[in-house]
Amino acid sequence: VLIIDGLDECSESGNQQRILSIIGEAMQNHNLPLQILIASRPEQSIKESFRSPKFANICRWMPLDDTYQASLEIRKYLQERFDEIWRCHSDLMIHVSRPWPTSQQIEHLVEKASGQFIYPSTVLKYID
C-alpha cells in the first residue's frame, strides 16, 4: 500500500495533476501489485484528474464528508488537552476563571482548524 497524504497541499495544481497522471498511467500500463490511498481535500483540479479515463476502472472515490466529522474529533481533542493543561498547571492558573477555555473559545478554535489537526496541536503546544 502506498499512501499519499495532503496532495492538495502541493504548491501548484499542475503538480497535483502531474502526480495523478503518473500514477494513473503506471497503474493502467503496468500490472503493479499496489494499492494506492490518496488523501486530500477535494480540490477541483484533483477531482478533474480522477475523472480522466486513466482512473475509470481503477479508482474508487470515497468522500469522507458524511462519514467523518473532523470537527467533532478536534473539539474532543481540544477539550481533553485543555483539561490536561489545567490539571498540570493548576497552581499557576488559580486566578483563571472556569470554565477555561469557554465553549465559545473552543468553537472558535474548531472553526479556525478547518478540519486540520495541525492547527489545534500547534495552539495547544504554545499554550502549554
C-alpha positions in Angstrom: 0.0 0.0 0.0 1.3 3.4 -1.0 -0.2 6.3 1.0 -0.1 9.9 -0.4 -1.5 12.3 2.2 -2.1 16.0 1.5 -2.0 16.0 -2.3 -4.0 19.3 -2.1 -1.0 20.9 -0.4 1.2 20.8 -3.5 2.2 24.4 -4.3 0.6 24.3 -7.8 -2.4 22.4 -9.1 -0.3 21.4 -12.1 2.0 19.4 -9.8 -1.1 17.7 -8.3 -2.3 16.7 -11.8 1.2 15.5 -12.9 1.4 13.2 -9.9 -2.0 11.8 -10.5 -1.3 11.4 -14.2 1.9 9.5 -13.5 0.1 7.2 -11.0 -2.8 6.6 -13.4 -0.5 5.7 -16.3 1.6 3.4 -14.2 -1.4 1.6 -12.8 -3.0 1.3 -16.3 0.1 0.3 -18.2 1.9 -1.9 -15.7 0.3 -4.5 -13.6 1.7 -3.1 -10.4 0.9 -5.0 -7.2 0.0 -1.8 -5.4 -3.0 -0.3 -3.8 -2.7 3.5 -3.5 -4.6 5.6 -1.0 -4.6 9.3 -1.8 -5.9 11.5 1.0 -6.7 15.1 0.0 -9.3 17.8 0.1 -11.4 17.6 -3.0 -10.0 20.5 -4.9 -11.3 21.0 -8.5 -8.1 20.1 -10.2 -7.8 16.8 -8.2 -11.4 15.9 -8.9 -10.9 16.6 -12.6 -7.8 14.3 -12.7 -9.7 11.5 -11.1 -12.5 11.9 -13.8 -10.0 11.1 -16.6 -10.1 7.8 -18.4 -6.8 6.7 -16.7 -8.8 6.3 -13.5 -12.0 5.0 -14.9 -11.7 1.3 -13.9 -9.0 1.5 -11.2 -10.3 4.2 -8.8 -12.8 4.3 -6.1 -13.7 7.8 -4.8 -14.6 7.9 -1.1 -15.6 11.3 0.2 -15.4 11.5 4.0 -17.7 14.5 4.4 -20.7 12.5 5.5 -18.9 9.7 7.4 -16.2 11.5 9.2 -16.6 14.8 11.1 -13.1 16.1 11.9 -14.7 19.0 13.8 -16.1 16.5 16.4 -12.7 14.9 16.9 -10.9 18.2 17.0 -13.4 19.6 19.6 -12.9 16.5 21.8 -9.1 16.7 21.4 -9.1 20.4 22.4 -11.3 19.8 25.5 -9.3 16.9 26.7 -5.9 18.6 26.2 -7.1 21.9 27.8 -8.3 19.9 30.8 -4.9 18.2 31.0 -3.1 21.6 30.8 -5.4 22.9 33.6 -4.5 19.9 35.8 -0.8 20.1 35.1 -0.6 23.9 35.7 -3.5 24.5 38.2 -1.1 26.1 40.6 -0.3 28.8 38.0 -3.9 29.2 36.9 -5.6 29.8 40.2 -6.8 33.3 39.0 -8.2 32.0 35.8 -11.9 31.6 35.9 -13.6 28.3 34.9 -14.6 27.0 32.5 -11.3 27.5 30.8 -11.4 27.9 27.9 -15.1 28.8 27.4 -17.1 26.7 24.9 -17.2 29.7 22.6 -13.4 29.9 22.6 -13.2 26.2 21.8 -15.7 26.6 19.0 -13.6 29.4 17.6 -10.6 27.2 17.6 -12.5 24.3 16.0 -13.6 26.7 13.2 -10.1 28.0 12.7 -8.8 24.4 12.4 -10.9 23.8 9.2 -10.7 20.1 9.8 -6.9 20.1 10.2 -5.4 18.7 13.4 -2.2 20.7 13.0 -3.8 23.9 14.0 -5.2 22.8 17.4 -2.0 20.8 18.0 0.1 24.0 17.5 -2.2 26.1 19.6 -2.1 23.7 22.5 1.7 23.3 22.4 2.0 27.1 22.5 -0.5 27.4 25.4 1.1 24.5 27.4 
